[in-house]
Amino acid sequence: MELEILGAHQCESLNSKLVSLLIDKVLALDAGGLTSSLTLSDQQRIKAILITHHHFDHIRDLATFGINAYSWGPIDVYALDSVLDVISKHLLNDVVYPDFLKNPRPDKPTFRFCPVEPGKEVIIDGYRVLPLPVKHGVPAVGYWITSRDGKSIFYTGDTGGGCSSCWEAISPELLVIEVCMSNSYESMAQQSGHLTPRLLKEELIDFKRLNGYLPHVVVVHMILSIEDEIREEVAQVAKELGANITLGYEGMKITL
């Protein structure tokens, strides 16, 4: 099982992209930096896209992927029903961009929307995928994804913490979790449903209490302008917990 980080940030610049992950080149998680990170031939290998929530930095490249996949769809897009509703009403609505649910033809659309239910496992191209609710400013889920050989990754998407119910349900080798802001912005992070390194430490302590171990942890969704602060504070958390915690970056690959 290979994870590639296409986009590791909450902000975009020449060298940073909005958050998007890719598993084994076929399963995409969030679509902030999906098309801007892949060649057309790489995009053609993608079988399904899993969206955690409807915020722009997680759905933007659905539009650009849709126009590329116009000739080879349909591609399945999985998300909460309310998230799919926002995407169809406000992004792929024939006003901002084409409605890829009916184009190029209603019987052969570019996208097929597949609603997920928290706590109900689905099989996607041979992967077991369990969506689990996470706390954020809007309805959101994280995804526990298990390959045919039993390797697994849990991706939280955006979350403000309080993940105990998720930790009780999973046992991944790799945890990809957001840390959007540094500790000096903790009040703002809590108000908007995001983590800081201090709040990450609390979540990891809770994970170990419930599961008896800590997986390899990769941090994503950093605000670019304060990334150096986040890196220093995350390194301190890793030292205090004796944990393997690294900041994700564009192009990073991890094999389980």
C-alpha positions as CSV (number, residue, x, y, z in Angstrom):
1,M,0.0,0.0,0.0
2,E,1.5,3.3,-1.1
3,L,0.4,6.7,0.0
4,E,1.4,9.8,-2.0
5,I,0.8,13.3,-0.7
6,L,-0.2,15.4,-3.6
7,G,-1.1,18.5,-1.6
8,A,-0.2,19.0,2.1
9,H,-1.4,22.5,2.8
10,Q,-4.4,24.7,3.5
11,C,-2.9,27.4,1.3
12,E,-1.5,27.4,-2.2
13,S,1.7,28.8,-3.6
14,L,4.2,27.9,-6.3
15,N,5.5,25.0,-4.2
16,S,2.6,24.1,-2.0
17,K,-0.8,22.7,-3.0
18,L,-4.2,22.3,-1.4
19,V,-4.7,19.0,0.4
20,S,-5.1,15.8,-1.6
21,L,-3.8,12.3,-1.1
22,L,-3.5,9.3,-3.4
23,I,-3.4,5.6,-2.5
24,D,-1.8,3.1,-4.8
25,K,-2.4,5.7,-7.7
26,V,-6.1,4.7,-7.9
27,L,-7.9,6.1,-4.8
28,A,-7.9,9.8,-4.2
29,L,-8.7,11.4,-0.8
30,D,-9.9,15.0,-1.1
31,A,-9.4,17.0,-4.3
32,G,-7.8,20.3,-3.4
33,G,-4.6,19.6,-5.4
34,L,-5.6,16.7,-7.5
35,T,-5.2,17.7,-11.1
36,S,-2.4,20.3,-10.4
37,S,-0.2,17.4,-9.1
38,L,-0.8,14.7,-11.7
39,T,-0.1,14.2,-15.4
40,L,-3.1,13.4,-17.5
41,S,-2.1,9.7,-17.7
42,D,-1.8,9.5,-13.9
43,Q,-5.3,11.1,-13.6
44,Q,-6.7,8.4,-15.9
45,R,-5.7,5.7,-13.4
46,I,-7.9,7.1,-10.7
47,K,-10.9,4.9,-9.9
48,A,-12.6,6.9,-7.2
49,I,-12.4,10.1,-5.2
50,L,-13.3,10.3,-1.5
51,I,-14.2,13.7,-0.1
52,T,-14.1,14.4,3.6
53,H,-16.2,17.7,3.6
54,H,-17.3,20.4,1.3
55,H,-14.8,23.2,2.0
56,F,-13.3,24.7,-1.1
57,D,-9.7,23.6,-0.4
58,H,-10.9,20.0,-0.4
59,I,-13.1,20.0,-3.5
60,R,-11.6,22.5,-5.9
61,D,-10.0,20.2,-8.3
62,L,-13.2,18.2,-8.8
63,A,-14.0,20.8,-11.4
64,T,-10.7,20.5,-13.2
65,F,-10.6,16.7,-12.9
66,G,-14.1,16.6,-14.3
67,I,-13.2,18.4,-17.5
68,N,-10.2,16.1,-18.0
69,A,-12.3,12.9,-17.2
70,Y,-15.1,14.1,-19.5
71,S,-14.1,11.5,-22.1
72,W,-13.3,8.5,-19.9
73,G,-15.7,8.7,-17.0
74,P,-17.7,7.8,-15.0
75,I,-15.6,8.3,-11.9
76,D,-17.2,7.5,-8.5
77,V,-17.2,10.3,-6.0
78,Y,-17.8,9.3,-2.4
79,A,-18.9,11.7,0.4
80,L,-21.7,12.4,2.8
81,D,-25.0,13.1,1.1
82,S,-25.0,16.7,2.4
83,V,-21.5,17.2,1.0
84,L,-22.5,15.9,-2.5
85,D,-25.5,18.2,-2.4
86,V,-23.2,21.3,-1.8
87,I,-20.9,20.2,-4.6
88,S,-23.8,19.8,-7.1
89,K,-25.5,23.0,-6.1
90,H,-22.5,25.3,-5.7
91,L,-19.7,24.0,-7.8
92,L,-20.8,21.6,-10.6
93,N,-24.1,23.4,-11.2
94,D,-23.9,24.6,-14.9
95,V,-23.2,28.1,-13.6
96,V,-19.8,28.0,-12.0
97,Y,-18.8,24.9,-14.0
98,P,-20.6,22.1,-15.9
99,D,-22.8,19.6,-14.2
100,F,-20.7,16.5,-14.6
101,L,-23.5,14.3,-13.2
102,K,-25.3,14.6,-16.6
103,N,-22.5,15.5,-19.0
104,P,-21.4,14.3,-21.5
105,R,-24.6,12.3,-21.4
106,P,-27.1,11.4,-18.6
107,D,-26.4,7.7,-19.2
108,K,-22.6,8.2,-19.2
109,P,-21.8,11.0,-16.8
110,T,-18.3,12.1,-15.9
111,F,-19.1,11.7,-12.1
112,R,-21.3,9.3,-10.2
113,F,-22.1,10.5,-6.7
114,C,-22.0,7.8,-4.1
115,P,-23.3,8.8,-0.6
116,V,-21.6,7.3,2.4
117,E,-22.9,6.8,5.9
118,P,-20.7,7.2,9.0
119,G,-19.9,3.8,10.5
120,K,-21.0,1.9,7.4
121,E,-18.2,0.2,5.5
122,V,-18.1,0.2,1.7
123,I,-15.9,-1.7,-0.7
124,I,-14.2,0.5,-3.3
125,D,-12.1,-1.1,-6.0
126,G,-11.2,-3.9,-3.5
127,Y,-10.4,-1.5,-0.6
128,R,-12.4,-1.6,2.6
129,V,-13.4,2.0,3.4
130,L,-14.9,3.0,6.7
131,P,-16.2,6.6,7.0
132,L,-16.2,7.9,10.5
133,P,-17.6,11.2,11.8
134,V,-15.1,13.9,12.8
135,K,-15.7,17.3,14.5
136,H,-15.3,20.3,12.2
137,G,-17.2,23.4,11.4
138,V,-19.3,21.6,8.8
139,P,-20.4,17.9,8.5
140,A,-17.2,15.9,7.9
141,V,-15.9,12.3,8.0
142,G,-12.5,10.8,8.1
143,Y,-11.7,7.5,6.2
144,W,-10.1,4.3,7.4
145,I,-8.9,2.5,4.3
146,T,-7.7,-1.1,4.3
147,S,-6.0,-2.8,1.4
148,R,-6.5,-6.4,0.3
149,D,-3.4,-7.4,2.2
150,G,-4.6,-5.8,5.4
151,K,-2.5,-2.6,5.4
152,S,-4.4,0.4,6.5
153,I,-4.4,4.2,6.7
154,F,-6.7,6.6,8.6
155,Y,-7.1,10.1,7.2
156,T,-9.0,12.5,9.4
157,G,-9.5,15.3,7.0
158,D,-10.1,18.5,8.9
159,T,-10.9,18.1,12.6
160,G,-10.9,20.0,15.8
161,G,-10.3,17.0,17.9
162,G,-12.5,14.9,20.1
163,C,-11.7,11.9,18.0
164,S,-12.1,9.2,20.7
165,S,-15.0,7.5,18.8
166,C,-12.7,7.2,15.8
167,W,-9.8,5.9,17.7
168,E,-12.0,3.2,19.2
169,A,-13.0,2.0,15.8
170,I,-9.6,1.9,14.0
171,S,-6.1,0.3,14.2
172,P,-4.1,1.8,11.3
173,E,-0.4,1.6,10.6
174,L,-0.5,5.2,9.4
175,L,-2.4,8.1,10.7
176,V,-2.7,11.2,8.5
177,I,-4.1,14.0,10.6
178,E,-4.4,17.8,10.1
179,V,-2.6,20.4,12.1
180,C,-3.6,23.7,10.6
181,M,-2.2,26.2,13.0
182,S,0.6,26.7,15.6
183,N,-0.1,26.8,19.3
184,S,-0.3,30.6,19.4
185,Y,-3.5,30.3,17.3
186,E,-5.2,27.7,19.5
187,S,-8.3,29.9,20.2
188,M,-8.8,30.4,16.5
189,A,-8.2,26.7,15.8
190,Q,-10.8,25.6,18.3
191,Q,-13.4,28.1,17.0
192,S,-12.9,26.9,13.4
193,G,-12.5,23.2,14.1
194,H,-8.8,22.6,13.6
195,L,-5.8,21.2,15.5
196,T,-2.6,22.7,16.8
197,P,0.4,20.7,17.9
198,R,-0.7,20.9,21.5
199,L,-4.2,19.7,20.6
200,L,-2.6,17.0,18.4
201,K,-0.7,15.8,21.5
202,E,-4.0,15.4,23.4
203,E,-5.4,13.4,20.5
204,L,-2.4,11.1,20.3
205,I,-2.4,10.5,24.1
206,D,-6.0,9.5,23.8
207,F,-5.3,7.2,20.8
208,K,-2.5,5.4,22.7
209,R,-4.7,5.1,25.8
210,L,-7.4,3.4,23.7
211,N,-5.3,1.3,21.4
212,G,-2.0,0.7,23.3
213,Y,0.2,2.0,20.5
214,L,0.9,5.0,18.3
215,P,1.1,4.6,14.5
216,H,3.3,6.5,12.2
217,V,1.7,10.0,12.1
218,V,1.9,12.4,9.2
219,V,0.7,15.9,9.6
220,V,-1.0,17.8,6.7
221,H,-3.2,20.9,6.1
222,M,-0.6,23.4,7.5
223,I,-1.1,27.1,6.9
224,L,2.0,27.9,4.8
225,S,3.0,31.2,6.5
226,I,3.3,29.6,10.0
227,E,4.6,26.2,8.8
228,D,8.0,26.6,10.5
229,E,6.3,27.2,13.9
230,I,4.1,24.2,13.4
231,R,7.2,22.1,12.4
232,E,9.1,23.0,15.6
233,E,6.1,22.4,17.8
234,V,5.2,19.1,16.2
235,A,8.8,18.0,16.7
236,Q,8.5,18.8,20.4
237,V,5.3,16.7,20.6
238,A,7.1,13.8,18.9
239,K,9.9,14.0,21.4
240,E,7.6,14.2,24.4
241,L,5.6,11.2,23.2
242,G,8.4,9.2,21.8
243,A,6.4,9.0,18.6
244,N,7.2,9.0,14.8
245,I,5.5,12.2,13.7
246,T,6.5,14.0,10.5
247,L,5.2,16.9,8.5
248,G,3.8,15.9,5.1
249,Y,5.0,17.6,2.0
250,E,4.1,17.6,-1.7
251,G,5.5,14.5,-3.4
252,M,6.0,12.6,-0.1
253,K,5.5,8.8,-0.5
254,I,5.1,6.2,2.2
255,T,4.9,2.5,1.6
256,L,3.3,0.2,4.2
